[in-house]
Amino acid sequence: MIGDTLKTALSTTFSGRVYPDVGPFNATQPFAIYQQIGGRAVVTFCGENNVNRMYQLTVWADSRREADSKMEAASVILTSPPYLGIPQGGALGRYDEMTKTYGSMRDFSFWS
């Protein structure tokens, strides 16, 4: 499953704080959240033989600089072998007023 692979790939960058779908309450920052957001199927006469999964990665940190830096590091990992993710556009900056934290969000496409 690609989700487990993402968690393993990013664990060192985020000191193990990589979570599916939502981070725990009061998670130590920086941390990353990944969520499957769809994908594409290639169907031939032999059936479905290539599967594409789209994942959204969101990084949360105490500062804009740290959020952007962690997203850049994560992007390098996810686009390099063996993962070969394809970014679907640039990163989107986020800010959470309630927690006063900065985020960076980016979508990646993975083929298996």
C-alpha positions as CSV (number, residue, x, y, z in Angstrom):
1,M,0.0,0.0,0.0
2,I,1.4,3.4,-1.0
3,G,0.2,5.1,2.2
4,D,2.5,2.9,4.3
5,T,5.3,3.6,1.9
6,L,4.8,7.3,2.3
7,K,5.0,7.0,6.0
8,T,8.2,5.1,5.9
9,A,9.7,7.4,3.3
10,L,9.0,10.5,5.3
11,S,9.6,9.2,8.8
12,T,13.2,10.4,9.1
13,T,12.4,13.9,7.8
14,F,9.6,14.3,10.4
15,S,11.0,12.3,13.3
16,G,8.3,9.6,12.8
17,R,5.5,12.2,12.9
18,V,3.8,11.2,9.7
19,Y,0.0,10.4,10.0
20,P,-2.7,9.2,7.7
21,D,-5.7,11.6,7.2
22,V,-5.3,13.7,10.4
23,G,-2.7,14.4,13.0
24,P,-3.3,13.7,16.7
25,F,-4.5,16.5,18.9
26,N,-1.5,18.6,20.1
27,A,1.0,16.8,17.8
28,T,4.5,18.0,18.0
29,Q,5.6,20.1,15.0
30,P,6.7,19.7,12.4
31,F,4.5,16.9,11.2
32,A,3.0,15.6,8.0
33,I,-0.4,14.2,7.0
34,Y,-1.0,12.2,3.9
35,Q,-4.4,11.4,2.4
36,Q,-5.4,9.5,-0.7
37,I,-7.4,11.9,-2.9
38,G,-8.2,9.7,-5.9
39,G,-6.3,8.4,-8.9
40,R,-6.6,7.0,-12.3
41,A,-7.0,3.4,-13.6
42,V,-5.7,2.2,-16.9
43,V,-8.0,-0.6,-18.2
44,T,-7.0,-2.8,-21.2
45,F,-8.5,-5.9,-22.7
46,C,-6.5,-7.8,-20.1
47,G,-8.2,-5.9,-17.3
48,E,-6.8,-3.2,-14.9
49,N,-3.1,-3.5,-15.1
50,N,-1.7,-0.1,-14.0
51,V,-3.0,1.7,-10.9
52,N,-2.4,5.3,-10.2
53,R,-3.0,6.8,-6.8
54,M,-3.1,10.5,-5.9
55,Y,-2.0,11.5,-2.5
56,Q,-2.1,14.9,-0.8
57,L,0.7,15.7,1.6
58,T,0.2,18.5,4.1
59,V,3.1,19.7,6.4
60,W,2.4,21.7,9.5
61,A,5.1,23.7,11.4
62,D,5.7,26.7,13.7
63,S,6.8,29.0,10.9
64,R,6.3,29.5,7.2
65,R,10.0,28.9,6.6
66,E,10.0,25.6,8.3
67,A,6.8,24.4,6.6
68,D,8.2,25.3,3.2
69,S,11.6,23.8,4.0
70,K,10.0,20.5,5.2
71,M,7.8,20.3,2.1
72,E,10.8,20.8,-0.1
73,A,12.6,18.0,1.6
74,A,9.6,15.7,1.4
75,S,9.2,16.6,-2.3
76,V,12.8,15.6,-3.0
77,I,12.2,12.2,-1.3
78,L,8.9,11.5,-3.0
79,T,10.0,12.4,-6.5
80,S,13.2,10.3,-6.3
81,P,13.7,6.6,-6.8
82,P,12.2,4.3,-5.7
83,Y,9.1,6.4,-5.2
84,L,9.0,8.4,-8.4
85,G,6.0,10.5,-7.4
86,I,4.9,13.1,-9.9
87,P,4.0,16.5,-8.3
88,Q,0.6,17.8,-9.4
89,G,1.5,21.5,-9.3
90,G,3.3,23.6,-6.8
91,A,2.9,23.6,-3.0
92,L,0.0,25.7,-1.6
93,G,0.7,27.7,1.6
94,R,-1.8,27.3,4.5
95,Y,-2.3,29.0,7.8
96,D,-4.4,27.8,10.7
97,E,-5.6,30.8,12.7
98,M,-6.8,28.7,15.7
99,T,-3.5,26.9,16.3
100,K,-1.3,29.7,14.8
101,T,0.5,27.2,12.6
102,Y,1.8,27.3,9.1
103,G,1.2,24.6,6.5
104,S,2.3,23.6,3.0
105,M,0.2,21.3,0.9
106,R,1.1,19.5,-2.3
107,D,-0.5,16.6,-4.4
108,F,1.6,13.7,-5.8
109,S,0.7,11.0,-8.3
110,F,2.1,7.5,-7.9
111,W,1.9,4.6,-10.4
112,S,2.1,1.0,-9.5
